[in-house]
Amino acid sequence: MSGRAHIIGAGLAGLSAAVQLVGHGISVIVHEAAGYAGGRCRSFFDHKLECEIDNGNHLVLSGNHATRDFLRLIGADNTIDVHSPADIPFVDLADGTRWSVRPDKGRIPWSLMSSRNRVPGASLSDYLQSCRIMWAKDNQSVKDVISTGGVLWRRFWAPVIVAVTNTDPAAAGAVPMRQVFAETFAKGEAACRPVFFPQGLGRSLVLPAVDFVTAMSGELRFNHRLTGVHKINDKVAALEFGKDRIDLSENDCVISAVPAAVAQKMFDGIDGPNAFSPIVNGHFRVNQVFNVLPLLGVVGGTAEWLFSRGDVVSVTASAATSLVNLPSATVAVRFWRDIQAAYGLVDVPMPSFRIVKEKRATFLQTPDQLSRRPDRRTQWHNLYLAGDWTDTGLPATIEGSIRSGASAASAALVKMNKMGGNT
Ligand SMILES: Cc1cc2nc3c(=O)[nH]c(=O)nc-3n(C[C@H](O)[C@H](O)[C@H](O)COP(=O)(O)OP(=O)(O)OC[C@H]3O[C@@H](n4cnc5c(N)ncnc54)[C@H](O)[C@@H]3O)c2cc1C
């Protein structure tokens, strides 16, 4: 008898697992606690702004190959804009200096020999010293391997690392950053192109994945929260969703794609990160389309990155512990001040805004917390783990969650094929 895969959670990890498994002809049911898919990467209609916005800006680069493969598989690659050639503009609000990071075509950044191509004020030796990140070890934080003083730190490393790890950049684990660097900047320009979602995250990454799964006879059950798990010997035997109980057959598998805290509560014996970090986003409906860059790194302000899409300018502040408990109106004033300075909108009054605070946006990516990440395999023979918090080797990102889902699906597939019934 062929088995069925029960996937718990319809965030990107769960959707990634589901699209892989339905593609292999496996019968799949995705159980999602919320009434919608996408988890921490979602779009919604905001009644105050009267338009659709994303819960937060998501920075993705062309070197995120699993994300690109996922988009192709679900037929959504045509919904993205890949900004080519790679060009990431920055402004330093302290003195108004502007520059762009333009990686070289090849792997060796020869152009940095000329000061014109460096971050203003940074020397060639600052760049050479940064290469030490490529030899980082598991227990090292960023501050153990690269200098956290100086212009290159302030104008390049700090804004990039905080965006990628959502952790104080000096305290962040160096190894996931090394991996990101190896898959993007160290590969040259073609791997560093910013990827934009002009129709929003939901219409690129989430809805097409849901459509793909259902078109392949998979099922998604929304408002179906896992509330209990029964085990017999070394296997998960039944899943409870409130009053609804599903007994698993011999060949069934379970993929947990829920956040770390939920997985640890539901399934015994699972280790995982237990400290989290907030991201605060602000969306401003400026009611006119300014001729501004779709992406701008901001140094020296409250805002760290500005994204513009249509007539909405959105702001991100990561590792935002000092902002998350402030009133939204106070946060909005600070963000708007930075938008005005960055885009030269000094006389423009603050438009309608929405502040979105994600208190547990990701786990805190320090070496200590990173060491708690579990493998996709568990002590329960038919249970696999997925999610950005599992041991992907990458920071907790879209790319990490998509890879984790695909990896859990391939482990489940091997097991289900062994049990017989699927080829
Ligand atoms: C504001 C913000 C900005 C970000 N910026 C970036 C960025 O710039 N670049 C980047 O790459 N990444 C970014 N990320 C990170 C990225 O969004 C996440 O890494 C990714 O979405 C995590 O996906 P996941 O599937 O692992 O987890 P989740 O999205 O958390 O999915 C878990 C799912 O499980 C469901 N669930 C929970 N409990 C149960 C239960 N008991 N039963 C059933 N279902 C349950 C949840 O409702 C959810 O849908 C950002 C995240 C946030 C919040």
The ligand as a MOL file (V3000), in Angstrom:
LIG
                    3D

  0  0  0     0  0            999 V3000
M  V30 BEGIN CTAB
M  V30 COUNTS 53 58 0 0 0
M  V30 BEGIN ATOM
M  V30 1 C 9.3150 40.5020 8.7070 0
M  V30 2 C 10.1970 39.4390 8.1370 0
M  V30 3 C 11.1770 39.7750 7.2100 0
M  V30 4 C 11.9910 38.7870 6.6700 0
M  V30 5 N 12.9270 39.1400 5.7430 0
M  V30 6 C 13.5700 38.1790 5.0660 0
M  V30 7 C 14.4260 38.5140 3.9790 0
M  V30 8 O 14.6470 39.6970 3.6920 0
M  V30 9 N 14.9810 37.4990 3.2620 0
M  V30 10 C 14.7640 36.1870 3.5720 0
M  V30 11 O 15.2390 35.3230 2.8370 0
M  V30 12 N 14.0100 35.8330 4.6410 0
M  V30 13 C 13.4110 36.7970 5.3890 0
M  V30 14 N 12.6060 36.4570 6.4460 0
M  V30 15 C 12.5850 35.0660 6.9050 0
M  V30 16 C 11.6110 34.1930 6.1300 0
M  V30 17 O 10.3580 34.8280 5.9960 0
M  V30 18 C 11.4430 32.8990 6.9010 0
M  V30 19 O 12.7170 32.2960 7.0520 0
M  V30 20 C 10.5350 31.8760 6.2110 0
M  V30 21 O 9.3400 32.4710 5.7610 0
M  V30 22 C 10.2360 30.7690 7.2270 0
M  V30 23 O 9.4210 29.7780 6.6190 0
M  V30 24 P 9.0750 28.4380 7.4010 0
M  V30 25 O 8.1730 27.6700 6.5370 0
M  V30 26 O 10.3330 27.8210 7.8790 0
M  V30 27 O 8.2910 28.9030 8.7360 0
M  V30 28 P 6.8770 29.6340 8.8980 0
M  V30 29 O 6.7110 30.6470 7.8110 0
M  V30 30 O 6.8300 30.1280 10.3070 0
M  V30 31 O 5.7920 28.4940 8.6760 0
M  V30 32 C 5.2990 27.6890 9.7140 0
M  V30 33 C 3.8120 27.4460 9.4710 0
M  V30 34 O 3.3410 26.5420 10.4660 0
M  V30 35 C 2.0580 26.9620 10.8740 0
M  V30 36 N 1.7910 26.3820 12.1920 0
M  V30 37 C 2.2610 26.7800 13.4020 0
M  V30 38 N 1.7870 25.9650 14.3640 0
M  V30 39 C 1.0130 25.0220 13.7650 0
M  V30 40 C 0.2760 23.8960 14.2360 0
M  V30 41 N 0.2350 23.5700 15.5230 0
M  V30 42 N -0.4100 23.1380 13.3230 0
M  V30 43 C -0.3820 23.4500 11.9980 0
M  V30 44 N 0.3020 24.5180 11.5050 0
M  V30 45 C 1.0140 25.2870 12.3770 0
M  V30 46 C 2.1630 28.4880 10.8790 0
M  V30 47 O 0.8770 29.0900 10.8420 0
M  V30 48 C 2.9650 28.7170 9.6020 0
M  V30 49 O 2.1480 28.8670 8.4720 0
M  V30 50 C 11.8200 37.4360 7.0570 0
M  V30 51 C 10.8460 37.0950 8.0040 0
M  V30 52 C 10.0410 38.0710 8.5430 0
M  V30 53 C 8.9870 37.6880 9.5520 0
M  V30 END ATOM
M  V30 BEGIN BOND
M  V30 1 1 1 2
M  V30 2 1 2 3
M  V30 3 2 2 52
M  V30 4 2 3 4
M  V30 5 1 4 5
M  V30 6 1 4 50
M  V30 7 2 5 6
M  V30 8 1 6 7
M  V30 9 1 6 13
M  V30 10 2 7 8
M  V30 11 1 7 9
M  V30 12 1 9 10
M  V30 13 2 10 11
M  V30 14 1 10 12
M  V30 15 2 12 13
M  V30 16 1 13 14
M  V30 17 1 14 15
M  V30 18 1 14 50
M  V30 19 1 15 16
M  V30 20 1 16 17
M  V30 21 1 16 18
M  V30 22 1 18 19
M  V30 23 1 18 20
M  V30 24 1 20 21
M  V30 25 1 20 22
M  V30 26 1 22 23
M  V30 27 1 23 24
M  V30 28 2 24 25
M  V30 29 1 24 26
M  V30 30 1 24 27
M  V30 31 1 27 28
M  V30 32 2 28 29
M  V30 33 1 28 30
M  V30 34 1 28 31
M  V30 35 1 31 32
M  V30 36 1 32 33
M  V30 37 1 33 34
M  V30 38 1 33 48
M  V30 39 1 34 35
M  V30 40 1 35 36
M  V30 41 1 35 46
M  V30 42 1 36 37
M  V30 43 1 36 45
M  V30 44 2 37 38
M  V30 45 1 38 39
M  V30 46 1 39 40
M  V30 47 2 39 45
M  V30 48 1 40 41
M  V30 49 2 40 42
M  V30 50 1 42 43
M  V30 51 2 43 44
M  V30 52 1 44 45
M  V30 53 1 46 47
M  V30 54 1 46 48
M  V30 55 1 48 49
M  V30 56 2 50 51
M  V30 57 1 51 52
M  V30 58 1 52 53
M  V30 END BOND
M  V30 END CTAB
M  END
